[in-house]
Amino acid sequence: MNISMTNISSTAAEPSLARIGMRMLAALVFCVGLAACDLNEGPAERAGESVDEAATDVGNAIEDKCEEAKDSLGMQDSRC
């Protein structure tokens, strides 16, 4: 059973203008949705930022204490 591809017109493989328009609209909606995510900072986002800041502060305090301890022991390399 041979199927001939000669009957398929060249326009059947090309996307229609409506299909291209729908793809462009979908891409636009997707991009707008992504852009809107940053605008709405809710309580969970603020809480997460507070946790990040607290963790950074604790890390800095530990590093400062480590450097002070090394300095008081007279070590050459005071980096921790």
Residue frames relative to the residue before (quaternion, step in Angstrom):
aa qw qx qy qz dx dy dz
M 1.0000 0.0000 0.0000 0.0000 0.00 0.00 0.00
N 0.0924 -0.8019 0.5902 0.0048 3.57 -0.41 1.24
I 0.1688 -0.7581 0.6233 0.0904 3.50 -0.98 0.95
S 0.2691 -0.7822 0.5447 0.1377 3.53 -0.68 1.10
M 0.3130 -0.7615 0.5435 0.1635 3.56 -0.93 0.94
T 0.4591 0.7094 -0.4379 0.3070 3.59 1.21 0.05
N 0.6398 0.5513 -0.3332 0.4193 3.60 1.12 -0.46
I 0.5911 0.5623 -0.3765 0.4389 3.61 1.22 -0.33
S 0.3490 -0.7432 0.5318 0.2076 3.56 -0.74 1.03
S 0.6174 -0.5715 0.3942 0.3699 3.57 -1.20 0.45
T 0.6334 0.5440 -0.3445 0.4292 3.62 1.12 -0.47
A 0.5502 0.6161 -0.4064 0.3906 3.61 1.16 -0.36
A 0.6984 0.4524 -0.2724 0.4831 3.59 1.04 -0.67
E 0.6378 0.5190 -0.3281 0.4650 3.60 1.18 -0.40
P 0.4712 -0.6732 0.4783 0.3098 3.60 -0.93 0.82
S 0.4723 -0.6738 0.4897 0.2883 3.54 -1.04 0.76
L 0.6600 -0.5084 0.3770 0.4046 3.55 -1.25 0.37
A 0.6370 0.5253 -0.3276 0.4592 3.59 1.02 -0.77
R 0.6559 0.5080 -0.3127 0.4626 3.57 0.99 -0.81
I 0.6344 0.5107 -0.3236 0.4817 3.59 1.00 -0.77
G 0.6465 0.5253 -0.3112 0.4574 3.57 0.98 -0.85
M 0.6532 0.5040 -0.3139 0.4698 3.59 0.98 -0.82
R 0.6445 0.5089 -0.3279 0.4670 3.59 1.00 -0.76
M 0.6477 0.5081 -0.3194 0.4694 3.58 0.99 -0.79
L 0.6430 0.5153 -0.3164 0.4700 3.58 1.01 -0.80
A 0.6467 0.5106 -0.3200 0.4676 3.60 0.96 -0.82
A 0.6487 0.5088 -0.3158 0.4697 3.60 0.98 -0.82
L 0.6393 0.5262 -0.3163 0.4631 3.59 1.00 -0.80
V 0.6573 0.5003 -0.3072 0.4726 3.59 0.90 -0.92
F 0.6362 0.5301 -0.3199 0.4604 3.58 0.99 -0.83
C 0.6811 0.4893 -0.2882 0.4622 3.59 0.87 -0.94
V 0.6450 0.5028 -0.3202 0.4781 3.59 0.97 -0.79
G 0.6336 0.5351 -0.3226 0.4562 3.57 1.01 -0.78
L 0.6629 0.4911 -0.3058 0.4754 3.58 0.98 -0.81
A 0.6559 0.5113 -0.3154 0.4570 3.57 0.96 -0.79
A 0.6579 0.5222 -0.3122 0.4439 3.59 1.03 -0.71
C 0.5487 0.6357 -0.4002 0.3670 3.60 1.13 -0.45
D 0.6944 0.4739 -0.2858 0.4600 3.60 0.97 -0.73
L 0.6304 0.5753 -0.3397 0.3953 3.58 1.10 -0.52
N 0.7393 0.3861 -0.2149 0.5081 3.59 1.06 -0.69
E 0.0131 -0.8036 0.5939 -0.0356 3.56 0.01 1.29
G 0.1477 -0.8290 0.5377 0.0418 3.54 -0.35 1.26
P 0.7452 -0.4056 0.2800 0.4491 3.56 -1.29 -0.06
A 0.6284 0.5307 -0.3484 0.4494 3.62 1.03 -0.65
E 0.6360 0.5198 -0.3232 0.4700 3.58 1.03 -0.78
R 0.6629 0.4934 -0.3049 0.4735 3.58 0.92 -0.87
A 0.6438 0.5142 -0.3233 0.4654 3.60 0.97 -0.80
G 0.6461 0.5219 -0.3153 0.4590 3.58 0.99 -0.81
E 0.6477 0.5048 -0.3115 0.4782 3.56 1.01 -0.79
S 0.6305 0.5283 -0.3318 0.4617 3.59 1.04 -0.74
V 0.6430 0.5103 -0.3160 0.4757 3.58 1.00 -0.82
D 0.6432 0.5216 -0.3195 0.4607 3.59 0.97 -0.84
E 0.6666 0.4965 -0.3003 0.4680 3.58 0.92 -0.89
A 0.6497 0.5125 -0.3182 0.4625 3.59 0.97 -0.83
A 0.6479 0.5103 -0.3189 0.4670 3.60 0.97 -0.82
T 0.6430 0.5101 -0.3201 0.4731 3.59 1.01 -0.78
D 0.6476 0.5179 -0.3165 0.4606 3.59 0.96 -0.85
V 0.6522 0.5037 -0.3134 0.4719 3.60 0.95 -0.86
G 0.6486 0.5213 -0.3128 0.4580 3.59 0.95 -0.85
N 0.6607 0.4992 -0.3003 0.4734 3.56 0.99 -0.85
A 0.6458 0.5173 -0.3215 0.4605 3.59 0.99 -0.79
I 0.6404 0.5135 -0.3221 0.4716 3.59 1.00 -0.80
E 0.6575 0.5068 -0.3095 0.4638 3.57 0.94 -0.87
D 0.6353 0.5251 -0.3288 0.4609 3.59 0.99 -0.81
K 0.6658 0.4952 -0.3019 0.4694 3.62 0.91 -0.90
C 0.6310 0.5311 -0.3257 0.4624 3.58 1.01 -0.77
E 0.6648 0.4929 -0.2983 0.4755 3.58 0.93 -0.90
E 0.6319 0.5232 -0.3278 0.4686 3.62 1.03 -0.77
A 0.6572 0.5097 -0.3098 0.4607 3.59 0.95 -0.86
K 0.6650 0.4879 -0.3083 0.4740 3.59 0.90 -0.84
D 0.6403 0.5220 -0.3228 0.4619 3.58 1.03 -0.80
S 0.6764 0.4892 -0.3017 0.4605 3.61 0.92 -0.85
L 0.6749 0.4598 -0.2982 0.4941 3.60 1.17 -0.45
G 0.4866 -0.7054 0.3979 0.3275 3.57 1.31 -0.01
M 0.3298 0.7508 -0.5076 0.2642 3.57 1.12 0.54
Q 0.5406 -0.6427 0.4465 0.3089 3.55 -1.06 0.82
D 0.7576 0.3156 -0.1682 0.5460 3.57 0.84 -1.01
S 0.1310 -0.8317 0.5373 0.0493 3.57 -0.33 1.24
R 0.4730 0.6704 -0.4516 0.3505 3.59 1.26 0.13
C 0.2398 -0.7735 0.5707 0.1360 3.56 -1.08 0.68
